[in-house]
Amino acid sequence: MNRSISYYYNSKFNKYKNSHLKVDWKSKKVQYKRLSILLKIIDREKNFTITDYGSGTGELINFLKKRKYKKYYGYDVSSEMVNFCKKKYKDTKNTFFFNSSKIATKTDFLIASGVFNVRLNTNINKWEKKILKTIEHFNNFSKKGFSFNFLTSYSDHNLKMKKLYYAKPEKIFNYCKKKYKNVFLIHDFELYDFFIFVKK
């Protein structure tokens, strides 16, 4: 499963090297908005450690520079993007990138943008099992909280794409609420996304 996703993003990166399309974003402005919402999990904290799961080209670092973070760990299944980040941020202190879907270091916070969207031809039941397993992985490797987003099942039917996964907000929220207690959801984004936040 990870191999097909990795191939998908590596192909995007090589095809659109000088465009926001290399990370499959509709626009840089919209993606920055997503990141700013996901960072609500941090609130006003400073001097924190953070995991960026599905780090892409490391754009989150631009947001974190003003927040005085201690350490940043970026994980991505795309080897092309990880290699790009290692070169781009080679002089940025306390910043590390890994070509893996398995987190190795526990941090204060974890955010994940768009990692559940592209399922390609994966069976939906199999994909949903992977999602729940990944959310638990987030919980195990974050000390203070984590946040992530989904494409919503309330998207206009004529705009939905077969390769993408559209989650039911109430289903994801109920799962997290029963398992993690301190949970909130944001579903007022101008695009077809919703966001889940788990605080500890």
C-alpha positions, 0 to 999 in steps of 0.5 A: 500500500505504501509502495503505491502511494510512494510511487504516486507522490514521487511521480508528482514530484518529478513531473511538477518540480517547480510547482505546488502541484509536486505535492498535489496541492490545489494551491499554496495559499490553501495548503498554508491555510490548512497548516495554520488550522492544524497548528491550533493543536499547539496553541501558544506553546513555544520550545516544543518538539513536533512531528510533521507526518506527511511532511512533503517539501517541509513547508510547515517549517516556515510556520514554525520559525516564529514559534521557537520550536526545539526539534522538528521531525518530518516523515514522508513515504516519498523518497524524492520529497525527503531528499529534497528537504534534506538538501533544502533544510540542511543548514536548519538546526534541529530539523530531521527528515525520514523516508518512512511511515513509521515514527521513531521519536516521540514528540510533544505534538504531531500534525498530519495534513492530507495523509489519508486522502489518496487511497488510489485503488486500495479497498475502502475497508482496508484503507479505513483499517489503515487509518485507524491504525495510523491514528493510534500510531499518532497517539503513541508518538505524541505527548501533548496532542495531535491533529490531522485532516480528511476530505469530507464525505459532504463534498459535492458528489460531482466533484469527488474523485475515485482515487481519493477517500472521503471520510464521514466527520461524525464517524471519525469524531466518534471513534476519537472521542471514545478512545481519546476523550479530549477531542474537537472537530473543525468543519467550517473550512472553505474547501471540503476538509474537516480537522480533528484535534486530540489534546492530552 
